[in-house]
Amino acid sequence: MLFRKQAPYTEFEDVALPHLDELYRSTRRMVGDRSSAEDIVQETYLRAWRSFGRFQKGSNCRAWLFKILVNCTKDYWKKSSAEPVADDSDRILDEQVARRPIPRGITDPEMIEALKGVPPILREVIVLADVEEFTYREIAEMVDVPIGTVMSRLSRGRARLRHLLSEPAAVKKRAAAGEGKRGA
């Protein structure tokens, strides 16, 4: 009898736990806070464990976990309401679509910091597409929106990220950091 109870746990452990670090890193990029990311990933695994009986053995466990993660992250944003929801008005869309070149030499910490300035609804699509490399179709299934909406959010999110990375203050800060290295 004890063996029967442990078999699902062992199977869950084998297929789901290898994705733990990846889920945490993505969540950290989405919410920007270590503690919240840990809570969200914990909730993701709790929900995954509870619904593991419905998981289709042999299917893409990574995509299944990320769908649960996206839902947990949305719940977090609803509860915290600290992050603004993206404004889809034409005025904001026009502002965000302005193309600016991204300066060379962007570091990972600068990119992560700039990503925090992107509205969460756009940030999650950027992380899923550009970091985790899910297809538009997979992302659409995860966030329960049409593929066109995924493409639109990704375009607007990338435009916002470009804007944040090309702001004069950020460029000056990077230039000053580069000069300090040369003078040393």
MIKOLLUM-601258 format. One line per field, with one value per residue: residue in one letter; z, x, y of N, C-alpha, C in turn; chain; residue number from 1. Coordinates in steps of 0.05 Angstrom, whole numbers. Atoms other than C-alpha are relative to their C-alpha. Layout:
BEGIN
rest: A, ... $
nZ: Z, ... $
nX: X, ... $
nY: Y, ... $
caZ: Z, ... $
caX: X, ... $
caY: Y, ... $
cZ: Z, ... $
cX: X, ... $
cY: Y, ... $
kette: A, ... $
nr: NUM, ... $
! end
This chain:
BEGIN
rest: M, L, F, R, K, Q, A, P, Y, T, E, F, E, D, V, A, L, P, H, L, D, E, L, Y, R, S, T, R, R, M, V, G, D, R, S, S, A, E, D, I, V, Q, E, T, Y, L, R, A, W, R, S, F, G, R, F, Q, K, G, S, N, C, R, A, W, L, F, K, I, L, V, N, C, T, K, D, Y, W, K, K, S, S, A, E, P, V, A, D, D, S, D, R, I, L, D, E, Q, V, A, R, R, P, I, P, R, G, I, T, D, P, E, M, I, E, A, L, K, G, V, P, P, I, L, R, E, V, I, V, L, A, D, V, E, E, F, T, Y, R, E, I, A, E, M, V, D, V, P, I, G, T, V, M, S, R, L, S, R, G, R, A, R, L, R, H, L, L, S, E, P, A, A, V, K, K, R, A, A, A, G, E, G, K, R, G, A $
nZ: 0, -2, 26, 17, -6, 8, 28, 13, -9, 14, 28, 0, -6, 24, 24, -6, -15, 16, 11, -22, 2, 23, -7, -19, 15, 16, -18, -11, 21, 4, -23, -9, -29, -7, -19, 14, 20, -15, -7, 25, 9, -19, 7, 26, -5, -15, 19, 18, -15, -4, 25, 15, 11, 26, 18, 20, 0, 27, 12, -7, -28, -2, 8, -19, -24, 6, 1, -28, -10, 10, -15, -27, 2, 3, -26, -17, 8, -9, -29, -7, 16, -1, 27, 17, 23, 24, 12, 29, 15, 23, -8, -12, 20, 17, -15, -5, 25, 11, 1, -8, -1, -26, -1, -3, -26, -21, -18, -9, -21, 12, 14, -20, -12, 20, 2, -22, 8, 20, -13, -4, 21, 22, -10, 0, 28, 7, -14, 12, 27, 4, -19, -1, 28, 8, 24, -4, -5, -27, -18, 2, -17, -28, -11, 9, 19, 28, 8, 8, -25, -8, 18, -7, -27, 3, 15, -18, -22, 10, 6, -26, -10, 15, -10, -26, 3, 15, -13, -3, -26, 0, 18, -14, -22, 11, 11, -24, -10, 19, -3, -25, 4, 16, -15, -21 $
nX: 16, -17, -12, 19, 2, -25, -5, 6, -19, -25, 5, 1, -28, -16, 7, 6, -21, -22, 6, 2, -18, 8, 24, -7, -13, 20, 18, -15, 0, 27, 10, -22, -3, -8, 19, 25, -6, -1, 28, 15, -10, 11, 28, 1, -5, 22, 22, -8, 2, 29, 13, -18, 16, 11, -22, -3, -27, -12, 3, -21, 3, -10, 22, 21, -8, 0, 28, 8, -15, 13, 25, -8, -10, 23, 13, -18, 4, 27, -1, -18, 8, -22, -9, 22, 7, -7, 21, 1, 11, -17, -20, -22, -11, -17, -24, -16, -10, -22, -24, -26, -21, -9, -29, -17, -12, 19, -6, 24, 14, 14, 23, 19, 11, 18, 24, 18, 16, 19, 24, 0, 14, -19, -25, 3, -2, -28, -15, 7, -10, -29, -18, 6, 2, 24, 12, 23, 23, -3, 6, 28, 13, -7, 13, 28, 6, -7, -27, -4, -3, -27, -18, 4, -12, -29, -10, 1, -19, -27, -3, -3, -27, -19, 2, -12, -28, -13, 4, -26, -12, -12, -23, -21, -10, -17, -24, -17, -11, -20, -23, -12, -16, -23, -18, -12 $
nY: -24, -23, -3, -12, -28, -13, 1, -26, -20, 6, -8, -29, -9, 6, -17, -28, -14, -10, -27, -18, -23, -15, -13, -21, -22, -14, -14, -22, -20, -11, -16, -17, 2, 27, 12, 5, 22, 25, 6, 7, 26, 20, 3, 14, 28, 10, 5, 22, 25, 6, 8, 18, 22, -8, -4, 21, 11, -2, -27, -19, -8, -27, -18, 3, -15, -28, -10, -3, -23, -25, -5, -8, -28, -18, -2, -17, -28, -8, -4, -22, -23, -19, -5, -8, 17, -15, -17, 6, -22, -7, -19, 15, 18, -16, -8, 24, 12, -16, 16, -12, 21, 7, -5, 24, 5, 2, 23, 15, -15, -23, 10, 8, -25, -12, 18, -7, -23, 8, 10, 30, 15, 1, 13, 29, 10, -3, 22, 26, 2, -6, 13, 29, 8, 13, -10, -18, 18, 9, -23, -6, 20, -4, -24, 0, -22, 7, -3, -28, -15, 6, -15, -29, -5, 3, -24, -23, 4, -5, -29, -13, 7, -16, -28, -2, 4, -22, -25, -15, 4, 27, -1, -15, 17, 20, -13, -7, 25, 8, -19, 7, 24, -7, -16, 16 $
caZ: 0, 17, -51, -87, -52, -68, -141, -164, -122, -153, -222, -207, -179, -242, -293, -256, -209, -263, -285, -216, -227, -295, -268, -211, -258, -304, -246, -217, -284, -287, -216, -200, -127, -99, -43, -87, -141, -89, -66, -137, -155, -92, -109, -180, -155, -105, -160, -206, -153, -139, -212, -231, -242, -302, -331, -395, -387, -445, -459, -450, -375, -382, -420, -372, -312, -346, -359, -285, -269, -313, -277, -209, -231, -253, -186, -152, -193, -177, -103, -100, -151, -142, -215, -266, -321, -391, -422, -491, -512, -579, -546, -503, -560, -605, -550, -539, -612, -625, -648, -615, -623, -563, -542, -546, -484, -445, -385, -358, -294, -336, -379, -318, -286, -351, -354, -287, -322, -372, -351, -324, -378, -430, -388, -381, -457, -466, -415, -445, -516, -511, -450, -447, -523, -525, -591, -601, -602, -536, -503, -529, -495, -431, -423, -455, -510, -586, -621, -649, -578, -560, -620, -602, -529, -549, -599, -548, -493, -535, -557, -484, -466, -523, -498, -427, -450, -494, -445, -439, -364, -374, -432, -391, -333, -377, -410, -341, -319, -382, -371, -299, -323, -374, -324, -274 $
caX: 0, 56, 88, 25, 24, 97, 95, 58, 105, 166, 137, 121, 191, 221, 183, 168, 226, 279, 245, 247, 307, 282, 213, 244, 289, 231, 186, 240, 245, 169, 158, 227, 224, 260, 211, 150, 182, 195, 122, 95, 139, 118, 45, 58, 87, 31, -22, 18, 21, -54, -71, -16, -69, -94, -24, -16, 45, 93, 68, 109, 115, 155, 98, 47, 85, 94, 19, 7, 62, 29, -37, -3, 33, -32, -63, -3, -12, -87, -73, -16, -44, 24, 40, -2, -38, -16, -57, -80, -103, -78, -40, 2, 10, 38, 86, 111, 121, 171, 234, 300, 365, 389, 459, 515, 544, 480, 494, 447, 434, 416, 370, 336, 328, 298, 251, 222, 197, 156, 83, 72, 24, 77, 136, 108, 104, 175, 202, 163, 184, 254, 281, 245, 237, 166, 129, 74, 24, 50, 48, -22, -44, -8, -38, -105, -104, -103, -36, -46, -52, 13, 47, 19, 40, 109, 118, 95, 136, 199, 186, 179, 243, 280, 255, 278, 346, 358, 337, 391, 401, 414, 461, 500, 505, 533, 582, 606, 616, 656, 700, 713, 739, 786, 814, 832 $
caY: 0, 48, 36, 57, 124, 138, 119, 183, 225, 192, 202, 275, 285, 254, 297, 362, 377, 383, 448, 480, 526, 547, 564, 604, 644, 661, 680, 724, 760, 768, 795, 823, 801, 740, 726, 733, 689, 635, 639, 636, 576, 540, 553, 529, 463, 455, 463, 417, 363, 369, 362, 313, 259, 299, 307, 267, 223, 235, 305, 368, 376, 440, 474, 447, 475, 542, 547, 535, 586, 639, 629, 633, 697, 728, 711, 744, 808, 809, 802, 851, 900, 934, 928, 966, 928, 947, 1003, 982, 1051, 1077, 1133, 1086, 1037, 1093, 1115, 1044, 1026, 1082, 1046, 1064, 1028, 990, 1013, 962, 931, 921, 876, 823, 863, 925, 883, 853, 922, 949, 889, 911, 974, 935, 923, 852, 831, 847, 823, 753, 745, 772, 722, 664, 680, 710, 676, 609, 605, 580, 586, 638, 580, 552, 621, 633, 568, 585, 655, 638, 691, 688, 683, 753, 780, 745, 777, 846, 841, 817, 874, 926, 896, 895, 967, 987, 950, 984, 1051, 1037, 1013, 1073, 1127, 1181, 1170, 1095, 1109, 1161, 1112, 1058, 1107, 1131, 1059, 1045, 1108, 1087, 1020, 1052, 1101, 1046 $
cZ: 0, -28, -20, 4, -9, -30, -14, 8, -14, -29, -3, 4, -25, -23, 6, 13, -16, -11, 22, -3, -23, 6, 19, -15, -16, 18, 11, -21, -3, 23, 12, 30, 7, 17, -14, -21, 14, 7, -24, -10, 19, -5, -26, 4, 17, -18, -19, 13, 3, -26, -17, -12, -27, -20, -19, -2, -29, -13, 11, 28, 4, -7, 19, 26, -5, -2, 29, 12, -9, 16, 29, 1, -3, 26, 19, -7, 8, 29, 8, -12, 2, -28, -17, -23, -25, -11, -30, -17, -23, 7, 12, -20, -19, 14, 2, -26, -12, 1, 7, 0, 29, 0, 3, 29, 23, 16, 8, 23, -11, -15, 20, 14, -19, -3, 21, -8, -21, 15, 1, -22, -25, 7, -1, -28, -9, 12, -13, -28, -3, 19, 0, -28, -7, -26, 6, 8, 29, 20, 0, 17, 29, 12, -9, -16, -28, -6, -7, 25, 11, -16, 6, 26, -2, -14, 18, 23, -8, -6, 27, 11, -15, 10, 26, -2, -15, 12, 6, 27, 1, -18, 13, 22, -10, -11, 23, 11, -18, 3, 25, -3, -15, 16, 22, -9 $
cX: 17, 13, -18, -1, 26, 5, -8, 20, 27, -2, -1, 28, 17, -6, -2, 24, 24, -4, -1, 17, -9, -26, 6, 13, -20, -19, 14, 2, -28, -8, 22, 6, 6, -21, -26, 3, 0, -29, -16, 9, -10, -30, -3, 4, -23, -24, 7, -3, -29, -13, 17, -15, -11, 23, 3, 29, 11, -4, 21, -5, 9, -22, -23, 6, 0, -28, -10, 14, -12, -25, 6, 11, -22, -15, 16, -5, -27, 0, 16, -9, 21, 9, -24, -5, 6, -24, 0, -10, 19, 22, 25, 13, 19, 26, 20, 13, 23, 26, 25, 20, 8, 30, 15, 10, -20, 7, -26, -14, -15, -25, -22, -13, -19, -26, -20, -18, -21, -25, -1, -12, 17, 25, -2, 4, 29, 16, -6, 11, 30, 19, -5, -4, -24, -10, -23, -25, 0, -6, -29, -16, 5, -16, -29, -9, 6, 29, 6, 4, 28, 20, -1, 14, 31, 12, 0, 19, 29, 5, 5, 28, 21, 1, 15, 31, 15, -5, 27, 13, 14, 25, 23, 12, 19, 26, 19, 13, 23, 25, 15, 18, 26, 20, 15, 25 $
cY: 25, 6, 14, 31, 15, 0, 26, 22, -3, 9, 31, 12, -3, 20, 29, 14, 9, 28, 21, 26, 18, 16, 23, 24, 16, 16, 25, 23, 13, 19, 17, -2, -29, -15, -7, -22, -27, -9, -10, -28, -22, -5, -16, -30, -13, -6, -23, -27, -8, -10, -19, -24, 6, 5, -24, -9, 0, 27, 19, 11, 28, 20, -1, 15, 30, 11, 4, 25, 26, 6, 8, 29, 20, 3, 18, 29, 10, 6, 24, 27, 23, 8, 9, -19, 17, 15, -5, 23, 6, 18, -14, -18, 16, 8, -24, -11, 16, -17, 16, -22, -6, 3, -27, -2, -1, -25, -14, 15, 25, -10, -8, 24, 13, -16, 6, 24, -6, -11, -30, -16, -2, -15, -30, -12, 3, -23, -27, -3, 3, -14, -30, -12, -18, 12, 18, -17, -10, 22, 6, -20, 5, 24, 3, 24, -10, 5, 30, 18, -4, 17, 30, 7, -2, 24, 25, -2, 4, 29, 15, -5, 16, 29, 3, -3, 22, 27, 14, -6, -28, 0, 14, -17, -21, 12, 7, -25, -9, 18, -7, -24, 7, 16, -15, -14 $
kette: A, A, A, A, A, A, A, A, A, A, A, A, A, A, A, A, A, A, A, A, A, A, A, A, A, A, A, A, A, A, A, A, A, A, A, A, A, A, A, A, A, A, A, A, A, A, A, A, A, A, A, A, A, A, A, A, A, A, A, A, A, A, A, A, A, A, A, A, A, A, A, A, A, A, A, A, A, A, A, A, A, A, A, A, A, A, A, A, A, A, A, A, A, A, A, A, A, A, A, A, A, A, A, A, A, A, A, A, A, A, A, A, A, A, A, A, A, A, A, A, A, A, A, A, A, A, A, A, A, A, A, A, A, A, A, A, A, A, A, A, A, A, A, A, A, A, A, A, A, A, A, A, A, A, A, A, A, A, A, A, A, A, A, A, A, A, A, A, A, A, A, A, A, A, A, A, A, A, A, A, A, A, A, A $
nr: 1, 2, 3, 4, 5, 6, 7, 8, 9, 10, 11, 12, 13, 14, 15, 16, 17, 18, 19, 20, 21, 22, 23, 24, 25, 26, 27, 28, 29, 30, 31, 32, 33, 34, 35, 36, 37, 38, 39, 40, 41, 42, 43, 44, 45, 46, 47, 48, 49, 50, 51, 52, 53, 54, 55, 56, 57, 58, 59, 60, 61, 62, 63, 64, 65, 66, 67, 68, 69, 70, 71, 72, 73, 74, 75, 76, 77, 78, 79, 80, 81, 82, 83, 84, 85, 86, 87, 88, 89, 90, 91, 92, 93, 94, 95, 96, 97, 98, 99, 100, 101, 102, 103, 104, 105, 106, 107, 108, 109, 110, 111, 112, 113, 114, 115, 116, 117, 118, 119, 120, 121, 122, 123, 124, 125, 126, 127, 128, 129, 130, 131, 132, 133, 134, 135, 136, 137, 138, 139, 140, 141, 142, 143, 144, 145, 146, 147, 148, 149, 150, 151, 152, 153, 154, 155, 156, 157, 158, 159, 160, 161, 162, 163, 164, 165, 166, 167, 168, 169, 170, 171, 172, 173, 174, 175, 176, 177, 178, 179, 180, 181, 182, 183, 184 $
! end
